[in-house]
Amino acid sequence: MSKRLKRVAVNVVSLVMALLLIMVQAGCGGNSTQSSATDTGTTTSTGASSTEPAKETPVTLKILFGFTMGAALNGVQTDPVAKEIEKQTGVIMDVMSGNAITDLPGKISTLIATNDLPDLIYLGQSDLMAKAVSAKQLIPLDSLIEKGGQNFKQNSTLMLQFAKRFMSNDKNGKSDGNTYLLPLGAGVVDYNAIKGNYMPSIRWDLYKKLGYPKAETLADYVPIMQQLMKLEPTNKDGKKTYGMGAYFGDGQWAGDFQIWAGTSMYGQCPADNFSMILKSLDDTSFSHYLTDKSSSFYKFLDFFNKANRAGVLDPDSFTMKQANYTEKMQAGRYLFAALGSDSDGFNTTMLQQNITDKAFGRLPIPADSTSALITWDIPQGNASGGWAISTNCKYPEKAMKLLDYLASYDGVETIYNGVKGVNWDMVNGKPAMNQATLDGLIKNPDYSITSGVAKYSQWPFLSGMSKDPRYDTFMNLRNEPDALVSQLTAIDKEQCAYYNIKLPIELVTGKFKTVQQYTPEQAFMSKLPKDLQDKANKIDLYYFNNYLKMVLAKTDAEYAAEQDKFIKGVNDLGYETVVSWYNTERDRVLPTLKK
């Protein structure tokens, strides 16, 4: 999977914090002290809190994972959700925060070299996956799944096929026929189901004072931002405000995120194998995104160029990192966000300070758009990494029991929603989260840490937007219609009343095709041949080193000249050849998936 897609997966839903779980005191593996408990081999029921499992002696497993709540996941987990997982699987989870490790890939490489991998590990880079397989540090999972992976076999057959074929190869790209890693998050990728991630947003209180001026295109918001800056020239700390900001200084695949992810509001998205080629919602072929002057890429560059020339773009944007950008956004220094999700932190800060008259509200997708992407559907799972069991684990059946629980409907729902009878219950024959839990998640920044609700939300094999076929409800109950409406703030309600809608996201879903089927043919395509991969890498580098020249252009004529130069540059590097290869490979794979 492309580096860009990893970035998307981490951002959408909201967006992810780093965690690590590594060598700890109890459990199995390495040179550390082993757990004194014995694995009884009892298999888990697919039922979670509604089912009483057979009594068994728990074992402690060491777990390493690359993303989640940082320092909150450190040591033996004792929150109510962790205790429920222990009850259902017989596993005590002993983890360590990734915040404590500066170079996570380097640390994992060292653990592989010294044969010290912990019992369960999430490997999040293709080279680390291949390195662990080549070093024979991972247990083949096929027989474990056959014996104790009932939920994998029932709910994740496409994911198992994908894992064996593409995620279990060694450093030479060879497979021995075994499955070593299992990808996470199969299904519709989580996103903000109230507001959406890829819609523009604006300080609604100030927008209201202006009389809700209309905008047909993104560029039409530039003069509106100028008016916003006049209404609120400084924030509460007396610091200058700007219409918007960016974090171009954050490096490739990160600093340009607003440019390429923002094109989602025009119905395009990154392709799986090549980070710079996007496809439309209506056509799964690969587009000439970088050379078509009418593409969403150039619509966004034109918008940022006009914002910069008008003085509404923070001049620090060209060197600023995302952390600085987020800090300024939450401090009220920006009054507009090209990607609406960027402004959600400000709204959360206002709510926690009991300030209800200042907040961002979503805006309609530009009128020159015909479709809009709000999320992806990845039925085979996210190929950016996967769970594995190391050869150091003395209780592999128990480790598989935990993994299978993370692939079960009851297990995934417990991860997202908490404990039945405490955080949610059955209402009129369907599961529903109670209001106390909803309020806690919205208003209390420590609620997830102490309650365990959504604390491990990066771990399951099924996404929170996947449906539980038993009840036709989302795995993450906060995405149910009644729950979404109950989470609306005062300004959310005001905005909905103005547009005559129930939820802000209906500004998109009521008008456009919105869900991207992240089609299996992309996942099952071959890798680029080496000569074309070399071309693609050079195109990536040229792109990143030159796209901002268009944003910095001081006149329309200069912008047009830089655009022509950019298009010639990528074409000279073989862009057309690479696009053609992807479309040919897609056409080869499609018929094989229909058999």
Secondary structure, 3 states (H helix, E strand, C coil): CCHHHHHHHHHCCCCCCECCCCCCCCCCCCCCCCCCCCCCCCCCCCCCCCCCCCCCCCEEEEEECCECCHHHCCEECCCHHHHHHHHHHCEEEEECCHHHCCCHHHHHHHHHHCCCCCCEEEECCHHHHHHHHHCCCECCCHHHHHHHCHHHHHHCHHHHHHHHHHCCCCCCCCCCCCCCCEEECEEECCCCCCCCCCCCEEEHHHHHHCCCCCCCCHHHHHHHHHHHHHHCCECCCCCECECECCCHHHCCCCCCHHHHHHHHHHCEEECCCCCCCEEECCCCCCCCCCCCCCCHHHHHHHHHHHHHHHCCECHHHHCCCHHHHHHHHHCCCECEECCHHHHHHHHHHHHHCCCCCCCEEECCCCCCCCCCCCEEEECCCEEEEEEEEECCCCCHHHHHHHHHHCCCHHHHHHHHHCCECCCEEEECCEEEECHHHHHHHHHCCCHHHHHCCCCCCCCCCECCCCEECCCCEECCHHHCHHHHHHCCCHHHHHHHHHHCCCCCCHHHHCCCCCEEECCHHHHCCCCCCHHHHHHHHHHHHHHHHHCHHHHCCCCHHHHHHHHHHHHHHHHHCCHHHHHHHHHHHHHHHHHHHCC
